[in-house]
Amino acid sequence: MANSAWHCSIIHANGTYTAYEYNDANQLKSIKNFGANGNVLNYFNYSYDANGNITSVETNNGTITYQYDALNQLTKETLADGTTITYEYDAVGNRTKKIVNNGTTTTTTYTYDAADQLTAVNGQAYTYDANGNLTNNGNKTFVYDDDNRLIEVKNVSGTTIASFTYDQLGRRINKTTSNGTIYYHYDGDSNQVLYETDANNNIVAEYTWDAYDHPITMTKGGVTYYYHVNGHGDVTALTDASGNVVAEYQYDAWGNILSKTGAMASANPYRYAGYYYDEETGLYYLMARYYDANIGRFITRDTFHGFEDDPQSLNQYAYGKNTPVTYIDQ
């Protein structure tokens, strides 16, 4: 068979550009982000198994490998530094064990009830309300409105870390923290935030987006920054108007941030899979729900109850069918 791989590229206004290469199965084979002077900012070369699962990613920081079970659930990842992380699951897709080996071995165990609610992590109790919303994980307490939307997060002392309000479409329209209140302004009925304002109605950030809800640019302090992503949609770098790298990120398969460097690394809220990351709470905001990468689960139930002939879909807390390298969720 002739090689039918094809290429495309996107050129940004600051002179940086991204090149994509696909294999003859239309799977992303490689993505390379280039600086304005043609130097490689980062790159990702992908390999797949017969089920379409990504088995390895060769990057400028080293190679990451992945293994899966018969249900395509991620069972092992080997990071670029050699750290191995293995995962075990029960029959309904709840993670029961995580083993990290980076010279020393650390094992985390997870316990669940019949409703697939995570009830303990290494013996630390997790509690829920009658609607299945996580209310306490031993470090934080979570408060919800009548529509099961997270409206407040408190620390162990009872001090509010962050509070939120939502519009009639269920979109978060503001966040209040010790730094003040930020208001989010959307593009019509879409989920794309066009700009953010402070309590004095000053614009503090502006964003542009592509047709797939991926962020393209962020403007703060009069400077426009450009997003650079990998094949999963994870934001891996930001460049400024001159093409200089001002933020870089690395993640594990579930979105835990392994490294974060650069002057704009904290100021940028869009991270893993392009999700909005709340540094105050450690949660990703996915519009419909909040995701905790540390446990690889949502903190509230999915309103979709799944299909009887697809047992994995019946777990209302699981993220991406436990195949986070390939899938995103909401």
C-alpha positions as CSV (number, residue, x, y, z in Angstrom):
1,M,0.0,0.0,0.0
2,A,1.3,3.4,-0.9
3,N,2.0,5.8,2.0
4,S,-0.9,8.1,2.2
5,A,0.3,10.1,5.1
6,W,-0.5,13.8,4.9
7,H,0.7,17.0,6.4
8,C,-0.7,20.4,7.4
9,S,0.5,23.4,9.3
10,I,-0.8,26.4,11.2
11,I,1.1,29.7,11.2
12,H,0.5,32.1,14.2
13,A,0.7,35.8,14.0
14,N,3.9,35.9,16.1
15,G,5.7,33.9,13.5
16,T,5.6,30.6,15.3
17,Y,3.9,27.7,13.6
18,T,2.7,24.1,14.2
19,A,3.2,21.2,11.8
20,Y,1.0,18.1,11.8
21,E,1.6,14.7,10.1
22,Y,-1.0,12.0,9.9
23,N,-0.5,8.3,9.0
24,D,-2.5,6.3,6.5
25,A,-5.1,5.5,9.1
26,N,-5.6,9.3,9.6
27,Q,-4.1,9.0,13.1
28,L,-1.9,11.9,14.2
29,K,1.7,10.7,13.7
30,S,3.5,13.8,14.8
31,I,3.0,17.4,15.9
32,K,5.9,19.9,16.0
33,N,5.8,23.4,17.4
34,F,8.3,25.8,15.9
35,G,9.6,29.1,17.0
36,A,9.6,32.2,14.9
37,N,13.2,31.6,13.9
38,G,12.4,28.0,12.9
39,N,13.8,26.3,16.0
40,V,11.7,23.5,17.5
41,L,9.9,24.5,20.6
42,N,8.7,21.0,21.3
43,Y,7.6,17.9,19.4
44,F,5.4,14.8,19.9
45,N,5.7,11.6,17.8
46,Y,2.9,9.0,18.3
47,S,2.7,5.2,18.0
48,Y,-0.6,3.2,18.3
49,D,-1.8,-0.3,19.0
50,A,-4.4,-2.2,17.0
51,N,-7.2,-0.6,19.0
52,G,-6.0,2.9,18.4
53,N,-4.6,3.4,21.8
54,I,-1.4,5.5,22.0
55,T,1.4,3.3,23.1
56,S,4.3,5.8,23.0
57,V,5.0,9.5,22.6
58,E,8.5,10.5,21.7
59,T,9.0,14.1,22.9
60,N,11.9,16.6,23.2
61,N,11.9,15.7,26.9
62,G,12.2,11.9,26.3
63,T,9.8,9.1,25.5
64,I,6.6,8.2,27.4
65,T,5.1,4.7,27.0
66,Y,1.6,3.4,27.9
67,Q,0.1,0.0,28.4
68,Y,-3.6,-1.1,28.5
69,D,-5.9,-3.9,29.5
70,A,-8.5,-5.7,27.4
71,L,-11.0,-2.9,28.1
72,N,-8.4,-0.3,26.8
73,Q,-8.0,1.1,30.3
74,L,-4.6,2.6,31.1
75,T,-2.7,0.2,33.3
76,K,0.8,1.6,33.1
77,E,2.6,4.7,32.0
78,T,6.4,5.1,32.0
79,L,7.4,8.8,32.1
80,A,10.3,10.3,30.3
81,D,12.4,10.3,33.5
82,G,11.8,6.5,33.9
83,T,9.2,6.8,36.6
84,T,6.6,4.0,36.2
85,I,3.0,4.4,37.3
86,T,0.7,1.4,37.3
87,Y,-3.1,1.4,37.8
88,E,-5.6,-1.3,38.8
89,Y,-9.4,-1.2,38.5
90,D,-12.4,-3.1,39.7
91,A,-15.0,-4.7,37.4
92,V,-16.9,-1.4,36.9
93,G,-13.9,0.8,36.2
94,N,-13.1,2.3,39.6
95,R,-9.4,2.8,40.1
96,T,-8.4,0.6,43.1
97,K,-4.7,1.0,43.2
98,K,-1.9,3.3,41.9
99,I,1.7,2.3,42.3
100,V,4.4,4.9,41.6
101,N,8.0,3.7,41.3
102,N,10.7,6.4,40.9
103,G,13.4,4.7,42.8
104,T,11.1,4.2,45.8
105,T,7.7,2.7,45.6
106,T,4.5,4.5,46.7
107,T,1.2,2.7,46.7
108,T,-2.2,4.4,46.9
109,T,-5.3,2.4,47.5
110,Y,-8.9,3.5,46.7
111,T,-12.2,2.2,48.2
112,Y,-15.7,2.6,46.8
113,D,-19.3,2.0,47.7
114,A,-22.0,0.3,45.6
115,A,-22.8,3.7,43.9
116,D,-19.2,4.0,42.6
117,Q,-18.5,6.8,45.1
118,L,-14.9,7.0,46.2
119,T,-15.1,6.5,50.0
120,A,-11.5,6.4,51.0
121,V,-8.0,7.1,49.7
122,N,-5.3,5.3,51.8
123,G,-7.9,5.2,54.6
124,Q,-8.7,9.0,54.4
125,A,-12.5,9.2,54.2
126,Y,-14.4,10.9,51.4
127,T,-18.0,11.9,52.0
128,Y,-21.0,12.7,49.7
129,D,-24.4,14.3,49.9
130,A,-27.6,12.6,48.9
131,N,-27.2,13.6,45.3
132,G,-23.8,12.0,45.0
133,N,-21.7,15.2,45.1
134,L,-18.4,15.0,46.9
135,T,-18.6,17.1,50.1
136,N,-15.3,16.3,51.9
137,N,-12.0,14.7,50.9
138,G,-10.2,15.3,54.1
139,N,-8.4,18.4,52.8
140,K,-11.3,20.4,51.5
141,T,-15.1,20.7,51.8
142,F,-17.3,21.3,48.8
143,V,-20.7,23.1,48.7
144,Y,-23.3,22.8,45.9
145,D,-26.4,24.6,44.8
146,D,-29.8,23.0,44.1
147,D,-28.6,22.1,40.6
148,N,-25.6,20.2,41.9
149,R,-23.2,22.9,40.8
150,L,-20.1,23.6,42.9
151,I,-20.5,27.0,44.5
152,E,-17.9,27.0,47.2
153,V,-14.7,25.2,48.3
154,K,-13.3,25.5,51.8
155,N,-10.0,24.4,53.4
156,V,-9.8,22.3,56.6
157,S,-10.1,25.4,58.7
158,G,-13.4,26.3,57.1
159,T,-12.0,29.3,55.2
160,T,-13.4,29.7,51.8
161,I,-10.8,29.1,49.1
162,A,-13.0,29.9,46.1
163,S,-16.7,30.5,45.3
164,F,-18.5,30.4,42.0
165,T,-21.8,31.5,40.4
166,Y,-23.3,30.3,37.1
167,D,-25.7,31.6,34.5
168,Q,-28.9,30.1,33.2
169,L,-27.0,28.0,30.8
170,G,-24.9,26.5,33.6
171,R,-21.7,28.3,32.6
172,R,-19.5,29.7,35.4
173,I,-19.7,33.4,35.2
174,N,-17.5,34.4,38.1
175,K,-14.9,33.1,40.6
176,T,-14.1,34.8,43.9
177,T,-10.8,34.0,45.7
178,S,-8.5,35.9,48.1
179,N,-7.3,37.8,45.0
180,G,-10.8,39.2,44.3
181,T,-13.5,38.3,41.8
182,I,-13.1,37.5,38.1
183,Y,-16.1,37.6,35.8
184,Y,-16.2,35.5,32.6
185,H,-17.9,36.8,29.4
186,Y,-18.8,34.2,26.8
187,D,-19.3,34.3,23.0
188,G,-23.1,34.1,22.8
189,D,-24.4,30.8,24.0
190,S,-21.1,29.0,23.4
191,N,-18.6,27.8,26.1
192,Q,-15.8,30.0,24.8
193,V,-14.7,32.8,27.2
194,L,-14.0,35.9,25.1
195,Y,-12.8,38.0,28.0
196,E,-12.5,38.4,31.8
197,T,-13.2,41.4,33.9
198,D,-12.4,42.4,37.5
199,A,-14.7,43.9,40.1
200,N,-14.2,47.3,38.5
201,N,-15.2,46.0,35.1
202,N,-11.7,46.3,33.8
203,I,-10.8,43.8,31.1
204,V,-8.0,41.6,32.6
205,A,-7.8,38.9,29.9
206,E,-9.0,38.2,26.4
207,Y,-9.1,34.9,24.5
208,T,-9.5,33.7,20.9
209,W,-10.5,30.2,20.0
210,D,-10.6,27.8,17.1
211,A,-13.7,25.9,15.8
212,Y,-13.0,23.0,18.2
213,D,-13.0,25.1,21.4
214,H,-9.2,25.1,21.7
215,P,-7.7,28.3,22.8
216,I,-5.5,30.1,20.3
217,T,-4.4,33.3,22.1
218,M,-4.6,35.0,25.5
219,T,-4.0,38.7,25.9
220,K,-3.1,40.0,29.3
221,G,-1.5,43.4,30.2
222,G,-1.6,44.4,26.6
223,V,0.5,41.5,25.4
224,T,-0.9,38.6,23.3
225,Y,0.4,35.1,24.0
226,Y,0.0,32.1,21.7
227,Y,-1.0,28.6,22.8
228,H,1.0,25.5,21.6
229,V,-0.5,22.1,22.2
230,N,0.2,18.4,21.8
231,G,-2.0,15.8,20.1
232,H,-4.2,15.5,23.2
233,G,-4.9,19.2,23.2
234,D,-2.8,19.7,26.3
235,V,-1.3,23.2,26.5
236,T,2.5,22.5,26.5
237,A,3.8,26.0,25.9
238,L,2.9,29.7,25.5
239,T,4.9,32.2,23.4
240,D,4.8,36.0,23.5
241,A,4.4,38.4,20.6
242,S,8.0,38.0,19.7
243,G,7.9,34.2,19.7
244,N,9.7,33.8,23.1
245,V,8.6,30.9,25.3
246,V,7.0,32.3,28.4
247,A,5.4,29.1,29.8
248,E,6.0,25.4,29.5
249,Y,4.0,22.5,31.0
250,Q,4.3,18.7,31.4
251,Y,1.5,16.4,32.6
252,D,0.9,12.8,33.4
253,A,-1.8,10.9,31.5
254,W,-4.5,12.1,33.9
255,G,-3.6,15.8,33.8
256,N,-1.5,16.1,37.0
257,I,1.0,18.8,36.3
258,L,4.5,17.4,36.5
259,S,6.3,20.6,35.8
260,K,5.4,24.2,35.2
261,T,7.9,26.9,34.2
262,G,8.0,30.4,32.8
263,A,6.8,33.9,33.7
264,M,3.3,33.3,32.4
265,A,2.9,29.7,33.6
266,S,0.6,30.5,36.5
267,A,-1.2,33.4,34.8
268,N,-2.5,31.1,32.0
269,P,-5.5,29.1,33.2
270,Y,-5.9,26.7,30.3
271,R,-3.8,23.6,30.8
272,Y,-4.4,19.8,30.3
273,A,-6.7,19.1,27.3
274,G,-7.3,22.8,27.2
275,Y,-9.4,22.6,30.4
276,Y,-9.6,25.6,32.7
277,Y,-7.5,24.9,35.8
278,D,-8.3,26.4,39.2
279,E,-5.0,26.6,41.0
280,E,-6.8,27.5,44.2
281,T,-8.7,24.2,44.3
282,G,-6.6,21.9,42.2
283,L,-9.6,21.1,40.0
284,Y,-10.2,21.4,36.3
285,Y,-13.4,23.1,35.3
286,L,-15.0,21.2,32.4
287,M,-18.2,23.3,32.1
288,A,-20.6,20.6,33.1
289,R,-18.5,19.3,36.0
290,Y,-15.2,19.6,37.9
291,Y,-12.5,17.0,37.4
292,D,-9.9,16.0,40.0
293,A,-6.8,14.7,38.2
294,N,-5.3,13.5,41.5
295,I,-7.9,10.8,41.7
296,G,-8.6,10.6,38.0
297,R,-12.4,11.2,38.6
298,F,-15.1,13.7,38.6
299,I,-16.3,15.0,41.9
300,T,-20.0,14.8,40.9
301,R,-22.1,12.3,38.9
302,D,-22.6,12.4,35.2
303,T,-26.3,13.2,34.4
304,F,-26.0,10.6,31.6
305,H,-26.5,7.2,33.1
306,G,-24.8,5.2,30.4
307,F,-25.7,2.2,28.2
308,E,-26.5,-1.2,29.6
309,D,-24.5,-2.9,26.9
310,D,-21.5,-0.7,27.7
311,P,-20.6,-1.4,31.4
312,Q,-17.9,1.2,31.4
313,S,-20.3,3.9,30.6
314,L,-22.4,3.1,33.7
315,N,-19.8,4.5,36.0
316,Q,-20.9,8.1,36.5
317,Y,-17.7,9.4,38.0
318,A,-15.1,7.8,35.7
319,Y,-13.0,10.0,33.5
320,G,-12.7,9.1,29.8
321,K,-13.4,5.4,30.4
322,N,-10.0,5.3,32.1
323,T,-8.3,5.9,28.7
324,P,-7.1,9.5,29.4
325,V,-4.3,9.4,26.8
326,T,-6.7,9.1,24.0
327,Y,-10.0,10.6,25.2
328,I,-11.1,13.8,26.8
329,D,-14.3,14.1,28.8
330,Q,-16.8,16.6,30.1
